[in-house]
Amino acid sequence: MEQRCDALFFSAHPDDVEFGMGGTYLKIAKEFKSVHIILTRGEAGTHGTPEKRVKEAVKAGKFAGAEVEFMDFKDNHVEDNAKNAKKLAAVIRKYKPKVIFSPYHGITGSHKDGISHPDHAALGKLVLKAARFAKFKNAEVDGEPHLAHRIFYYMIPRHVIPDVVVDVSGVVSDLKRLWACHGTQMALRDGKIVNALLEHRKMIGKIHGSVYAEHFVVDEPLMLDPKDLLRV
């Protein structure tokens, strides 16, 4: 059944969107119809049970103003293949989003780097394939064909230059409340996860002229009006 939305957010684990792009998530979901698709229940994680993490994700979605839906993928076993891409393509056809958000398909980093979890990069590649499958009439995917306008990738490696930067300075208070919805994950980074998340956004903001910001990558040029080039 078709359930159109403006923005479709994909994450491999229950907290990816909130930790990876929570400020932008809040700003979009408060104004536009948004759906958050979570592939796993984080069952392989160190902190919290799958049951608790599901409840936390639903609570966070409610706070942000987005619908939350879980899929049946297994944590640590998100695989980039055609079968899985078709599962995501069916979701894209179901919700027919204008834009899609996904972890970046080119994530690289050490085993100590949180964003470099193999599930994240695999999901980015799956979403890219799924968006293609979703538009093909004869792709053997449930639902009517749909072409999303654009995919925005979050969780960008430090060496990748962003294409889009969003100022989230005005929603930091709500952002902290959003993160707090994931109570079991507040133990990450020796209990300093919030500080780490804020420092990362502060670094991006400092580079681009705001206090706190989040950044994204797109695979194709953005079409802008000439007046947008004169904004300061």
C-alpha positions as semicolon CSV with decimal commas, in nm:
position;residue;x (nm);y (nm);z (nm)
1;M;0,000;0,000;0,000
2;E;0,137;0,338;-0,105
3;Q;0,214;0,580;0,180
4;R;0,389;0,881;0,032
5;C;0,645;1,067;0,241
6;D;0,875;1,364;0,184
7;A;1,189;1,216;0,339
8;L;1,290;0,852;0,385
9;F;1,571;0,788;0,634
10;F;1,764;0,460;0,631
11;S;1,983;0,334;0,914
12;A;2,147;0,000;0,984
13;H;2,107;0,028;1,362
14;P;1,848;0,195;1,588
15;D;2,059;0,507;1,661
16;D;2,237;0,573;1,330
17;V;2,018;0,855;1,204
18;E;1,999;1,028;1,543
19;F;2,375;1,009;1,608
20;G;2,479;1,057;1,245
21;M;2,249;1,343;1,140
22;G;2,010;1,407;1,429
23;G;1,989;1,784;1,397
24;T;1,892;1,769;1,030
25;Y;1,654;1,483;1,109
26;L;1,477;1,701;1,367
27;K;1,453;2,000;1,135
28;I;1,305;1,792;0,852
29;A;1,077;1,560;1,050
30;K;0,917;1,847;1,242
31;E;0,802;2,004;0,914
32;F;0,770;1,728;0,656
33;K;0,625;1,376;0,652
34;S;0,919;1,153;0,734
35;V;0,974;0,780;0,771
36;H;1,274;0,620;0,943
37;I;1,358;0,267;0,824
38;I;1,586;0,069;1,059
39;L;1,735;-0,253;0,924
40;T;1,837;-0,426;1,249
41;R;1,763;-0,411;1,620
42;G;2,126;-0,362;1,715
43;E;2,133;-0,709;1,866
44;A;2,511;-0,743;1,832
45;G;2,582;-0,418;2,018
46;T;2,756;-0,400;2,354
47;H;2,493;-0,192;2,531
48;G;2,122;-0,269;2,561
49;T;1,899;-0,552;2,441
50;P;1,717;-0,563;2,106
51;E;1,388;-0,509;2,290
52;K;1,517;-0,199;2,468
53;R;1,672;-0,060;2,155
54;V;1,348;-0,097;1,962
55;K;1,162;0,094;2,234
56;E;1,429;0,365;2,233
57;A;1,411;0,402;1,855
58;V;1,033;0,432;1,861
59;K;1,059;0,691;2,139
60;A;1,317;0,888;1,941
61;G;1,103;0,875;1,628
62;K;0,803;1,002;1,818
63;F;1,009;1,287;1,962
64;A;1,140;1,382;1,618
65;G;0,802;1,347;1,450
66;A;0,889;1,056;1,220
67;E;0,731;0,717;1,167
68;V;0,964;0,428;1,254
69;E;0,966;0,092;1,078
70;F;1,198;-0,204;1,140
71;M;1,316;-0,455;0,882
72;D;1,442;-0,809;0,942
73;F;1,814;-0,774;0,871
74;K;2,067;-0,914;1,120
75;D;2,313;-0,685;1,298
76;N;2,670;-0,730;1,166
77;H;2,532;-0,918;0,865
78;V;2,393;-0,645;0,638
79;E;2,509;-0,767;0,297
80;D;2,530;-0,570;-0,026
81;N;2,352;-0,789;-0,282
82;A;2,065;-0,768;-0,530
83;K;1,821;-0,959;-0,309
84;N;1,861;-0,714;-0,022
85;A;1,859;-0,414;-0,254
86;K;1,521;-0,527;-0,386
87;K;1,388;-0,538;-0,029
88;L;1,486;-0,173;0,013
89;A;1,356;-0,087;-0,333
90;A;1,014;-0,217;-0,226
91;V;1,027;0,018;0,073
92;I;1,114;0,310;-0,154
93;R;0,821;0,222;-0,380
94;K;0,592;0,193;-0,079
95;Y;0,670;0,539;0,058
96;K;0,765;0,718;-0,266
97;P;0,996;0,973;-0,096
98;K;1,111;1,296;-0,252
99;V;1,455;1,250;-0,096
100;I;1,640;0,964;0,075
101;F;1,901;0,977;0,352
102;S;2,151;0,695;0,397
103;P;2,493;0,623;0,547
104;Y;2,765;0,700;0,292
105;H;2,849;0,410;0,062
106;G;3,221;0,493;0,068
107;I;3,278;0,483;0,445
108;T;3,631;0,385;0,540
109;G;3,814;0,386;0,872
110;S;3,971;0,176;1,143
111;H;3,794;-0,087;1,350
112;K;3,780;0,169;1,633
113;D;3,590;0,422;1,425
114;G;3,216;0,403;1,497
115;I;3,102;0,520;1,155
116;S;3,312;0,258;0,977
117;H;3,092;-0,031;1,092
118;P;3,061;-0,266;0,789
119;D;2,681;-0,247;0,808
120;H;2,692;0,128;0,742
121;A;2,887;0,111;0,415
122;A;2,689;-0,195;0,304
123;L;2,363;-0,007;0,362
124;G;2,488;0,291;0,161
125;K;2,561;0,064;-0,134
126;L;2,226;-0,111;-0,093
127;V;2,034;0,217;-0,093
128;L;2,212;0,330;-0,408
129;K;2,117;0,004;-0,583
130;A;1,766;0,012;-0,435
131;A;1,699;0,364;-0,565
132;R;1,792;0,240;-0,912
133;F;1,579;-0,075;-0,885
134;A;1,284;0,126;-0,756
135;K;1,264;0,329;-1,077
136;F;1,281;0,035;-1,321
137;K;0,941;-0,091;-1,435
138;N;1,053;-0,453;-1,478
139;A;1,291;-0,481;-1,183
140;E;1,092;-0,757;-1,008
141;V;1,017;-0,532;-0,712
142;D;0,680;-0,499;-0,537
143;G;0,495;-0,172;-0,597
144;E;0,480;0,090;-0,868
145;P;0,807;0,241;-1,000
146;H;0,932;0,551;-0,824
147;L;1,228;0,782;-0,881
148;A;1,349;0,971;-0,573
149;H;1,484;1,317;-0,651
150;R;1,808;1,272;-0,458
151;I;2,002;1,066;-0,205
152;F;2,185;1,251;0,073
153;Y;2,459;1,052;0,244
154;Y;2,554;1,103;0,608
155;M;2,837;0,947;0,817
156;I;3,107;1,095;0,596
157;P;3,473;0,994;0,645
158;R;3,703;1,277;0,751
159;H;3,892;1,278;0,419
160;V;3,575;1,332;0,210
161;I;3,476;1,690;0,131
162;P;3,102;1,747;0,196
163;D;2,865;1,879;-0,069
164;V;2,597;2,007;0,170
165;V;2,623;2,156;0,518
166;V;2,323;2,213;0,747
167;D;2,338;2,456;1,039
168;V;2,189;2,278;1,342
169;S;2,290;2,536;1,605
170;G;1,928;2,624;1,678
171;V;1,821;2,269;1,763
172;V;2,106;2,157;1,989
173;S;1,885;2,152;2,298
174;D;1,633;1,922;2,125
175;L;1,919;1,724;1,973
176;K;2,045;1,635;2,320
177;R;1,695;1,523;2,415
178;L;1,676;1,315;2,098
179;W;2,004;1,141;2,182
180;A;1,883;1,083;2,538
181;C;1,598;0,873;2,397
182;H;1,866;0,612;2,327
183;G;1,940;0,565;2,696
184;T;2,131;0,238;2,660
185;Q;2,375;0,400;2,418
186;M;2,469;0,682;2,653
187;A;2,737;0,445;2,788
188;L;2,930;0,465;2,460
189;R;3,270;0,636;2,458
190;D;3,300;0,570;2,833
191;G;2,983;0,773;2,889
192;K;3,111;1,067;2,682
193;I;2,918;0,998;2,362
194;V;2,719;1,323;2,378
195;N;3,039;1,527;2,414
196;A;3,190;1,344;2,116
197;L;2,882;1,403;1,900
198;L;2,872;1,772;1,989
199;E;3,244;1,820;1,928
200;H;3,211;1,667;1,584
201;R;2,929;1,906;1,495
202;K;3,122;2,197;1,643
203;M;3,419;2,112;1,419
204;I;3,199;2,107;1,109
205;G;3,033;2,433;1,216
206;K;3,364;2,608;1,275
207;I;3,484;2,518;0,927
208;H;3,165;2,640;0,761
209;G;3,074;2,946;0,966
210;S;2,825;2,828;1,229
211;V;2,839;2,700;1,584
212;Y;2,710;2,347;1,516
213;A;2,655;2,183;1,176
214;E;2,609;1,849;1,003
215;H;2,732;1,761;0,657
216;F;2,632;1,538;0,367
217;V;2,753;1,403;0,034
218;V;2,553;1,371;-0,287
219;D;2,656;1,176;-0,598
220;E;2,539;1,435;-0,848
221;P;2,549;1,817;-0,871
222;L;2,281;2,017;-0,694
223;M;2,071;2,245;-0,912
224;L;2,067;2,593;-0,755
225;D;1,913;2,925;-0,840
226;P;2,178;3,194;-0,907
227;K;2,052;3,393;-0,606
228;D;2,149;3,100;-0,383
229;L;2,512;3,152;-0,489
230;L;2,504;3,501;-0,334
231;R;2,386;3,390;0,011
232;V;2,629;3,455;0,295
